[in-house]
Amino acid sequence: MFRLLVWLVLFPFCLQAAEPPFPTVVGSGTAVEGDVLSLNGQVVKLWGVDAPDLGQTCRDKRGQDYDCATQAKNMLQQLVGQNQIICYIRGKDSHGQQVGTCGINDLDLAALQVRSGWAMAYQDLSPQYVELEALAQSRFRGLWSGTAEAPWQWRSRQLKKP
């Protein structure tokens, strides 16, 4: 299990050839949301994961509502800190937003967010982070310390509101 987790976290950054397979963005950045970075003026959504959206609340283990979107954003910002980030841009999502695999010090930020429990594996896109999500759930980390609606379900409900 440990080898698999290490592989999932490190794999995207083990492929650093002379010419990267995807366009890259490198520099300092900040967390915009729990799964979105602003890097040198470019906005990049972390590929393969989904974090709570602005306005989304979750419940802690005592049943109290809290702003889980801000918590997820704060965790991503802690990970980013003052480090240099590298993002491999994989393309654009259905809303036209750049999507990429981003990391610091050869560590995949999406994997770290999922492992800490502040983002969910977006299984419709990739199974890459499913085992890390199961680990976070089993250890009651982040969102899993209480109850949280999957961000894609929350967005769908918001669109249906009058």
Secondary structure by P-SEA (a helix, b strand, c coil): caaaaaaaaccccccccccccccccccbbbbccccccccccccccccccccccccbbbbcccccccaaaaaaaaaaaaaaccbbbbbbcccccccccbbbbcccccccaaaaaaaaccccccccccccaaaaaaaaaaacccccccccccaaaaaaaaaacc
